[in-house]
């Protein structure tokens, strides 16, 4: 049983339940429903690389209040990956709400830290407000080169974060 990205309960070999906290970087994936296949590929790649991705179709349980769960997942994520496409940029609804929620969360993150990571799934215009402030990465025409840049960005940020958390010698 998973608890809101904090960790999960599982049975140990003795048959007792243990809580295992989530230490992998939490990556929220925001997307338009038309792009679900491309985003599932990204989810699988992130998971295979040792990250903890969050995608509504993979994490929400039947009956959960999805809007509340999405807000909590955004707030508890280490990284927010906004998946832009021709379908998402002009679409009203959930994707736009998630972007606004993430941009609000980004205000609390120190300026030198990366939190909001735009990716393009196909040739489309990233909104000007985001394009002016944040570098994006393309996951097309080949997925792997763009994905490698995304994964490396998260790994570098995690290394920097760990260094900052170490007590200073002296």
C-alpha positions as a Markdown table, in Angstrom:
| # | Residue | x | y | z |
|---|---|---|---|---|
| 1 | Unk | 0.0 | 0.0 | 0.0 |
| 2 | Unk | 1.5 | 3.4 | -1.1 |
| 3 | Unk | 0.9 | 6.5 | 1.0 |
| 4 | Unk | 0.9 | 9.7 | -1.1 |
| 5 | Unk | 4.5 | 9.4 | -2.3 |
| 6 | Unk | 5.8 | 9.2 | 1.3 |
| 7 | Unk | 6.5 | 5.5 | 1.1 |
| 8 | Unk | 4.7 | 2.2 | 1.2 |
| 9 | Unk | 3.8 | -0.6 | 3.5 |
| 10 | Unk | 4.8 | -4.1 | 2.5 |
| 11 | Unk | 5.1 | -7.5 | 4.0 |
| 12 | Unk | 8.6 | -8.6 | 5.1 |
| 13 | Unk | 9.8 | -12.2 | 4.9 |
| 14 | Unk | 8.4 | -12.9 | 8.4 |
| 15 | Unk | 4.9 | -11.8 | 7.3 |
| 16 | Unk | 4.9 | -8.6 | 9.2 |
| 17 | Unk | 4.1 | -5.2 | 7.7 |
| 18 | Unk | 6.9 | -2.7 | 7.4 |
| 19 | Unk | 6.9 | 0.9 | 6.2 |
| 20 | Unk | 9.6 | 1.7 | 3.6 |
| 21 | Unk | 10.0 | 5.5 | 3.1 |
| 22 | Unk | 10.4 | 6.8 | -0.5 |
| 23 | Unk | 13.9 | 8.1 | -1.0 |
| 24 | Unk | 13.8 | 8.2 | -4.8 |
| 25 | Unk | 13.3 | 11.7 | -6.4 |
| 26 | Unk | 9.5 | 12.2 | -6.9 |
| 27 | Unk | 8.7 | 13.4 | -10.4 |
| 28 | Unk | 5.2 | 14.6 | -11.2 |
| 29 | Unk | 4.1 | 14.2 | -14.9 |
| 30 | Unk | 1.6 | 16.7 | -16.2 |
| 31 | Unk | 0.0 | 16.1 | -19.6 |
| 32 | Unk | -3.0 | 16.2 | -21.8 |
| 33 | Unk | -5.0 | 13.0 | -22.1 |
| 34 | Unk | -4.3 | 12.9 | -25.8 |
| 35 | Unk | -0.6 | 12.3 | -25.0 |
| 36 | Unk | -1.0 | 9.4 | -22.6 |
| 37 | Unk | 1.0 | 6.9 | -24.7 |
| 38 | Unk | 4.0 | 9.2 | -24.9 |
| 39 | Unk | 3.8 | 10.1 | -21.2 |
| 40 | Unk | 3.5 | 6.4 | -20.2 |
| 41 | Unk | 6.7 | 5.8 | -22.1 |
| 42 | Unk | 8.3 | 8.7 | -20.1 |
| 43 | Unk | 6.9 | 7.2 | -16.8 |
| 44 | Unk | 8.4 | 3.8 | -17.6 |
| 45 | Unk | 11.8 | 5.3 | -18.4 |
| 46 | Unk | 11.9 | 7.4 | -15.2 |
| 47 | Unk | 10.9 | 4.4 | -13.1 |
| 48 | Unk | 13.6 | 2.3 | -14.8 |
| 49 | Unk | 16.2 | 5.0 | -14.1 |
| 50 | Unk | 15.5 | 4.8 | -10.4 |
| 51 | Unk | 13.1 | 7.8 | -10.0 |
| 52 | Unk | 9.6 | 7.8 | -8.5 |
| 53 | Unk | 7.3 | 9.2 | -11.2 |
| 54 | Unk | 3.7 | 10.2 | -10.5 |
| 55 | Unk | 1.1 | 9.9 | -13.2 |
| 56 | Unk | -2.6 | 10.0 | -12.5 |
| 57 | Unk | -3.5 | 7.0 | -14.6 |
| 58 | Unk | -0.9 | 4.9 | -12.7 |
| 59 | Unk | -1.3 | 6.3 | -9.2 |
| 60 | Unk | -4.9 | 7.2 | -8.5 |
| 61 | Unk | -7.1 | 4.5 | -7.1 |
| 62 | Unk | -10.8 | 4.1 | -8.0 |
| 63 | Unk | -12.9 | 6.3 | -5.8 |
| 64 | Unk | -10.1 | 8.7 | -4.8 |
| 65 | Unk | -10.8 | 12.4 | -5.0 |
| 66 | Unk | -8.5 | 13.1 | -7.9 |
| 67 | Unk | -8.3 | 16.9 | -7.7 |
| 68 | Unk | -7.2 | 16.7 | -4.1 |
| 69 | Unk | -4.7 | 13.9 | -4.9 |
| 70 | Unk | -3.2 | 15.8 | -7.8 |
| 71 | Unk | -2.6 | 18.9 | -5.6 |
| 72 | Unk | -1.0 | 16.8 | -3.0 |
| 73 | Unk | 1.2 | 15.0 | -5.5 |
| 74 | Unk | 2.3 | 18.3 | -7.1 |
| 75 | Unk | 3.1 | 19.8 | -3.6 |
| 76 | Unk | 5.1 | 16.7 | -2.5 |
| 77 | Unk | 7.0 | 16.3 | -5.8 |
| 78 | Unk | 10.7 | 17.1 | -6.1 |
| 79 | Unk | 10.3 | 17.8 | -9.8 |
| 80 | Unk | 7.3 | 18.8 | -12.0 |
| 81 | Unk | 7.7 | 17.7 | -15.6 |
| 82 | Unk | 5.2 | 19.6 | -17.8 |
| 83 | Unk | 4.7 | 17.6 | -21.1 |
| 84 | Unk | 3.9 | 20.1 | -23.8 |
| 85 | Unk | 2.4 | 19.1 | -27.1 |
| 86 | Unk | 0.2 | 20.4 | -29.9 |
| 87 | Unk | -2.7 | 18.8 | -27.9 |
| 88 | Unk | -1.8 | 20.4 | -24.5 |
| 89 | Unk | -0.8 | 24.0 | -25.3 |
| 90 | Unk | -4.2 | 25.3 | -26.2 |
| 91 | Unk | -6.4 | 22.9 | -24.3 |
| 92 | Unk | -8.4 | 24.1 | -21.3 |
| 93 | Unk | -8.8 | 22.0 | -18.2 |
| 94 | Unk | -6.7 | 19.9 | -15.9 |
| 95 | Unk | -3.3 | 20.3 | -17.6 |
| 96 | Unk | -3.5 | 24.1 | -17.3 |
| 97 | Unk | -4.6 | 23.8 | -13.7 |
| 98 | Unk | -1.6 | 21.6 | -12.9 |
| 99 | Unk | 0.7 | 24.1 | -14.6 |
| 100 | Unk | -0.6 | 26.9 | -12.4 |
| 101 | Unk | -0.3 | 24.8 | -9.3 |
| 102 | Unk | 3.3 | 23.8 | -10.1 |
| 103 | Unk | 4.2 | 27.4 | -10.8 |
| 104 | Unk | 2.9 | 28.4 | -7.4 |
| 105 | Unk | 4.9 | 25.6 | -5.8 |
| 106 | Unk | 8.0 | 26.8 | -7.7 |
| 107 | Unk | 7.8 | 30.1 | -6.0 |
| 108 | Unk | 8.8 | 28.4 | -2.7 |
| 109 | Unk | 11.8 | 26.6 | -4.3 |
| 110 | Unk | 15.2 | 28.4 | -4.0 |
| 111 | Unk | 16.1 | 30.1 | -7.4 |
| 112 | Unk | 19.2 | 27.9 | -8.0 |
| 113 | Unk | 17.2 | 24.7 | -7.7 |
| 114 | Unk | 15.4 | 23.1 | -10.6 |
| 115 | Unk | 11.8 | 22.1 | -9.9 |
| 116 | Unk | 9.7 | 22.9 | -13.1 |
| 117 | Unk | 11.0 | 21.1 | -16.1 |
| 118 | Unk | 9.2 | 21.6 | -19.4 |
| 119 | Unk | 9.5 | 18.9 | -22.1 |
| 120 | Unk | 8.1 | 18.9 | -25.6 |
| 121 | Unk | 6.6 | 15.7 | -26.9 |
| 122 | Unk | 6.3 | 17.1 | -30.4 |
| 123 | Unk | 6.8 | 20.3 | -32.3 |
| 124 | Unk | 4.7 | 22.9 | -30.5 |
| 125 | Unk | 5.0 | 26.3 | -28.8 |
| 126 | Unk | 5.9 | 26.4 | -25.2 |
| 127 | Unk | 3.9 | 29.2 | -23.6 |
| 128 | Unk | 5.9 | 32.5 | -23.8 |
| 129 | Unk | 5.8 | 33.0 | -20.0 |
| 130 | Unk | 7.5 | 29.7 | -19.4 |
| 131 | Unk | 9.8 | 29.9 | -22.5 |
| 132 | Unk | 11.2 | 33.3 | -21.2 |
| 133 | Unk | 12.2 | 31.9 | -17.9 |
| 134 | Unk | 12.9 | 28.2 | -18.2 |
| 135 | Unk | 14.8 | 26.0 | -20.6 |
| 136 | Unk | 12.9 | 23.1 | -22.1 |
| 137 | Unk | 14.0 | 19.8 | -23.6 |
| 138 | Unk | 12.6 | 17.9 | -26.6 |
| 139 | Unk | 11.7 | 14.3 | -26.5 |
| 140 | Unk | 11.4 | 14.1 | -30.3 |
| 141 | Unk | 12.3 | 13.3 | -33.0 |
| 142 | Unk | 14.3 | 10.8 | -30.9 |
| 143 | Unk | 13.1 | 10.0 | -27.4 |
| 144 | Unk | 16.5 | 8.9 | -25.9 |
| 145 | Unk | 18.7 | 12.0 | -26.4 |
| 146 | Unk | 16.0 | 14.3 | -24.7 |
| 147 | Unk | 15.3 | 11.7 | -22.0 |
| 148 | Unk | 19.0 | 11.4 | -21.2 |
| 149 | Unk | 19.2 | 15.2 | -20.7 |
| 150 | Unk | 16.1 | 15.1 | -18.5 |
| 151 | Unk | 17.4 | 12.2 | -16.3 |
| 152 | Unk | 20.9 | 13.8 | -16.1 |
| 153 | Unk | 19.3 | 17.1 | -14.9 |
| 154 | Unk | 17.5 | 15.3 | -12.1 |
| 155 | Unk | 20.6 | 13.3 | -11.1 |
| 156 | Unk | 22.7 | 16.5 | -11.0 |
| 157 | Unk | 20.1 | 18.3 | -8.9 |
| 158 | Unk | 20.0 | 15.4 | -6.5 |
| 159 | Unk | 23.8 | 15.4 | -6.1 |
| 160 | Unk | 23.7 | 19.1 | -5.4 |
| 161 | Unk | 20.9 | 18.6 | -2.9 |
| 162 | Unk | 22.8 | 15.9 | -1.1 |
| 163 | Unk | 25.9 | 18.0 | -0.9 |
| 164 | Unk | 23.9 | 20.9 | 0.6 |
| 165 | Unk | 22.4 | 18.5 | 3.2 |
| 166 | Unk | 25.8 | 17.2 | 4.4 |
| 167 | Unk | 27.0 | 18.9 | 7.6 |
| 168 | Unk | 30.0 | 21.1 | 7.0 |
| 169 | Unk | 33.4 | 19.9 | 8.3 |
| 170 | Unk | 35.3 | 22.1 | 10.6 |
